[in-house]
Amino acid sequence: MSIKKLVAAIAVVAAAVVAGFIVTGAARADHQDPRQVRPDPHASIVTHESRDDPQKVREYWTPERMRKARPAPMPSVG
């Protein structure tokens, strides 16, 4: 086996291993109950995923409600 074929084979195996880790991690994240996840108090980024029905959200936010809407208070950083 030539060096080029050996390097190509190693690259394919490494890519497969990395893809496996990514898929496994994504699968675990999909099955995680969000109520059981505790935010890290030292994390610098906090996210929230909405599970609201997009159609109901569009129906709720009429032009009048959008005009009357006020921005949510943003946390201060620092």
Phi, psi and omega in degrees: 000134181282164179299319181298318179292322178296314179296318179297318179296318178296320179297320179295316179296316180297318179296321179294321179294314179298316179299321178298318177296319180295313181295317180297316179296319179294320179295319178295319180295323180294331184263004181281132177282117184299338179286341181266351182277125178258126180294144177284119182296344181258003181290146180266348180232132177239133179235163177217130179257125179272135177249018179291148178292121183303323180295318179294324178295316178297321179293324181292316186275078177287164177304323179294316178296323179296320179295323182276351184293146176239144180297147176289147177296135181265144178291150177273142181251131175134000000 
